[in-house]
Amino acid sequence: MRILIADDDDVSRLELEALLTRHGHEVVAVSDGTEAWEILQGEDPPRLAVLDWLMEEMDGVEVCRRVRERPELRDVYLILLTSRADKKHILTGLQAGANDYVTKPFDRDELLARVRVGSQMIGLQAELTARVLELETALTQVKQLQGLLPICSYCKSIRDDKNYWHQVESYVRSHSKAEFSHGICPGCWESVVKPQFLVEGIALPE
């Protein structure tokens, strides 16, 4: 998991970076909120960010607000680091868009647990997005076979929206994932095939 760390306290930032790297994460560490915001706006930004609340130029809460204003960043999981443990400040951070918070000085096990929860949430969101895309694709394919289809009364060919005629099989195959197997229905057997067998003197199959 790529994780962005933004903390203007050198000791805290280095401790965070070492801890997360040691547990298998790829860490991008910066010392202020402005740098963090630039990275989050870049190509393929980290999907999880640990942001210190109090930073010069741009604090962690402002970064959270800006992230939540950008639809393309809605899946970024934000954890605020704060020394302000009272309910009022915690609510302020959560209302700004943070998903979670850790109080400073942070407990390593607690921080790792909250990062793990964030990673799981990101994974679930990615899985859900993939399922939604699959569903949308399936619905699109279904919709392509709905509505009025011009069909020839004699040969049963279908006319597409560009005024070209296609055999039913080729049209359905091009508009869905359906495959075909061929057989003879009872009606055609009695009215077409069986009389032909009799005319040709061919023995009827058992």
C-alpha positions as CSV (number, residue, x, y, z in Angstrom):
1,M,0.0,0.0,0.0
2,R,1.3,3.4,-1.0
3,I,0.9,5.8,2.0
4,L,1.4,9.6,2.1
5,I,2.7,11.1,5.3
6,A,2.6,14.8,5.9
7,D,4.1,16.0,9.2
8,D,6.2,19.1,9.8
9,D,7.8,17.5,12.9
10,D,10.9,15.8,11.7
11,V,11.1,13.3,14.5
12,S,7.4,12.3,14.2
13,R,7.6,12.0,10.4
14,L,10.8,9.9,10.4
15,E,9.3,7.6,13.1
16,L,6.1,7.2,11.0
17,E,8.0,6.5,7.8
18,A,10.2,3.9,9.5
19,L,7.2,2.2,11.2
20,L,5.1,1.9,8.0
21,T,8.1,0.9,5.8
22,R,9.0,-1.8,8.2
23,H,5.5,-3.2,7.9
24,G,5.7,-3.4,4.1
25,H,4.2,-0.1,3.0
26,E,5.6,2.2,0.3
27,V,5.8,5.6,2.0
28,V,5.8,9.1,0.5
29,A,6.8,11.5,3.2
30,V,6.5,15.3,3.1
31,S,6.9,18.1,5.7
32,D,3.8,20.3,5.0
33,G,0.2,20.2,3.8
34,T,0.9,22.1,0.6
35,E,3.3,19.4,-0.6
36,A,0.8,16.7,0.4
37,W,-2.0,18.4,-1.6
38,E,0.2,18.7,-4.7
39,I,1.0,14.9,-4.5
40,L,-2.7,14.1,-4.1
41,Q,-3.5,16.1,-7.2
42,G,-0.8,14.3,-9.2
43,E,-1.1,11.2,-11.3
44,D,-1.9,8.0,-9.4
45,P,-1.8,9.5,-5.9
46,P,-1.5,7.3,-2.8
47,R,-4.9,6.0,-1.7
48,L,-4.1,6.5,2.0
49,A,-2.8,9.6,3.7
50,V,-1.7,10.2,7.3
51,L,-1.9,14.0,7.9
52,D,-0.7,16.0,10.9
53,W,-3.4,18.5,12.0
54,L,-1.0,21.4,12.7
55,M,1.3,22.3,9.8
56,E,2.4,25.6,8.4
57,E,1.0,26.9,5.1
58,M,-1.8,24.3,4.9
59,D,-2.9,22.1,7.9
60,G,-4.2,18.6,7.7
61,V,-7.8,19.6,8.1
62,E,-7.6,21.9,5.1
63,V,-6.0,19.1,3.0
64,C,-9.0,16.9,4.0
65,R,-11.5,19.6,2.9
66,R,-9.8,20.0,-0.5
67,V,-9.6,16.2,-1.0
68,R,-13.3,15.8,-0.4
69,E,-14.1,18.6,-2.8
70,R,-12.5,16.5,-5.6
71,P,-14.7,13.7,-6.9
72,E,-11.7,11.8,-8.3
73,L,-10.2,11.7,-4.8
74,R,-13.3,10.4,-3.0
75,D,-11.7,7.0,-2.4
76,V,-8.6,8.4,-0.6
77,Y,-8.6,7.3,3.0
78,L,-7.5,10.1,5.4
79,I,-6.2,9.7,8.9
80,L,-5.5,12.8,10.9
81,L,-2.8,13.0,13.5
82,T,-3.7,15.4,16.3
83,S,-2.7,16.3,19.8
84,R,-6.2,17.8,20.2
85,A,-8.1,14.9,21.7
86,D,-11.3,16.7,22.8
87,K,-14.6,15.9,21.2
88,K,-15.0,19.3,19.5
89,H,-11.7,19.1,17.6
90,I,-12.2,15.5,16.7
91,L,-15.6,16.3,15.2
92,T,-14.1,19.2,13.3
93,G,-11.6,16.9,11.7
94,L,-14.2,14.2,10.8
95,Q,-16.6,16.8,9.4
96,A,-13.8,18.1,7.2
97,G,-13.5,14.7,5.6
98,A,-11.1,12.7,7.7
99,N,-12.0,9.0,7.9
100,D,-10.2,8.4,11.1
101,Y,-7.8,10.0,13.6
102,V,-4.9,9.1,15.9
103,T,-3.9,11.2,18.9
104,K,-0.3,12.3,19.3
105,P,2.0,11.1,20.7
106,F,0.7,8.1,18.8
107,D,0.8,4.5,19.9
108,R,2.4,2.4,17.3
109,D,0.1,-0.6,17.5
110,E,-3.0,1.7,17.4
111,L,-1.6,3.5,14.3
112,L,-0.9,0.3,12.5
113,A,-4.4,-1.0,13.4
114,R,-6.0,2.1,12.0
115,V,-3.9,2.0,8.8
116,R,-4.9,-1.7,8.4
117,V,-8.5,-0.8,8.6
118,G,-8.0,1.9,6.0
119,S,-6.2,-0.5,3.7
120,Q,-9.2,-2.9,4.1
121,M,-11.6,-0.2,3.3
122,I,-9.7,0.8,0.2
123,G,-9.6,-2.8,-0.9
124,L,-13.4,-3.2,-0.4
125,Q,-14.0,0.0,-2.3
126,A,-11.9,-1.1,-5.2
127,E,-13.7,-4.4,-5.3
128,L,-17.1,-2.7,-5.2
129,T,-16.1,-0.4,-8.0
130,A,-15.1,-3.3,-10.1
131,R,-18.4,-5.1,-9.5
132,V,-20.3,-1.9,-10.4
133,L,-18.4,-1.6,-13.7
134,E,-19.2,-5.3,-14.4
135,L,-22.9,-4.7,-13.7
136,E,-22.9,-1.5,-15.9
137,T,-21.3,-3.4,-18.7
138,A,-23.9,-6.2,-18.4
139,L,-26.8,-3.8,-18.3
140,T,-25.4,-2.0,-21.4
141,Q,-25.3,-5.3,-23.2
142,V,-28.9,-6.1,-22.1
143,K,-30.1,-2.7,-23.2
144,Q,-28.6,-3.2,-26.7
145,L,-31.1,-6.1,-27.2
146,Q,-34.1,-4.1,-26.0
147,G,-36.5,-1.9,-28.0
148,L,-38.0,-2.3,-31.5
149,L,-35.9,-4.5,-33.8
150,P,-36.9,-4.4,-37.5
151,I,-37.0,-8.0,-38.7
152,C,-37.7,-9.5,-42.2
153,S,-41.0,-11.3,-42.4
154,Y,-39.4,-13.9,-44.7
155,C,-35.8,-14.6,-43.9
156,K,-35.9,-13.2,-40.3
157,S,-32.8,-11.0,-40.8
158,I,-32.5,-8.0,-38.5
159,R,-31.9,-4.5,-39.6
160,D,-29.4,-2.4,-37.6
161,D,-29.5,1.3,-37.0
162,K,-27.2,1.9,-40.0
163,N,-29.8,0.2,-42.3
164,Y,-27.7,-3.0,-42.8
165,W,-29.4,-6.4,-42.5
166,H,-27.9,-9.3,-40.5
167,Q,-28.8,-12.8,-39.8
168,V,-30.2,-13.2,-36.3
169,E,-27.2,-15.2,-35.1
170,S,-24.6,-12.7,-36.2
171,Y,-26.7,-9.8,-34.8
172,V,-27.2,-11.3,-31.4
173,R,-23.6,-12.5,-31.2
174,S,-22.3,-9.0,-31.9
175,H,-24.6,-7.4,-29.3
176,S,-24.1,-9.9,-26.5
177,K,-21.8,-12.7,-25.3
178,A,-24.3,-15.3,-26.3
179,E,-23.0,-18.4,-28.2
180,F,-25.2,-20.7,-30.3
181,S,-25.8,-24.4,-30.6
182,H,-28.0,-25.7,-33.4
183,G,-30.9,-28.2,-33.3
184,I,-34.3,-28.7,-34.8
185,C,-37.5,-27.7,-32.9
186,P,-40.4,-30.2,-32.9
187,G,-42.5,-28.0,-35.1
188,C,-39.9,-27.7,-37.9
189,W,-39.2,-31.5,-37.6
190,E,-42.8,-32.3,-38.2
191,S,-43.6,-29.7,-40.9
192,V,-40.3,-29.5,-42.8
193,V,-37.6,-32.1,-42.0
194,K,-39.8,-35.2,-41.7
195,P,-41.6,-34.7,-45.0
196,Q,-38.2,-34.2,-46.7
197,F,-37.0,-37.5,-45.3
198,L,-40.1,-39.2,-46.6
199,V,-39.8,-37.7,-50.1
200,E,-36.2,-38.7,-50.3
201,G,-36.9,-42.2,-49.0
202,I,-34.5,-41.7,-46.1
203,A,-35.2,-43.7,-43.0
204,L,-36.3,-41.6,-40.0
205,P,-33.9,-41.7,-37.1
206,E,-35.2,-43.4,-34.0
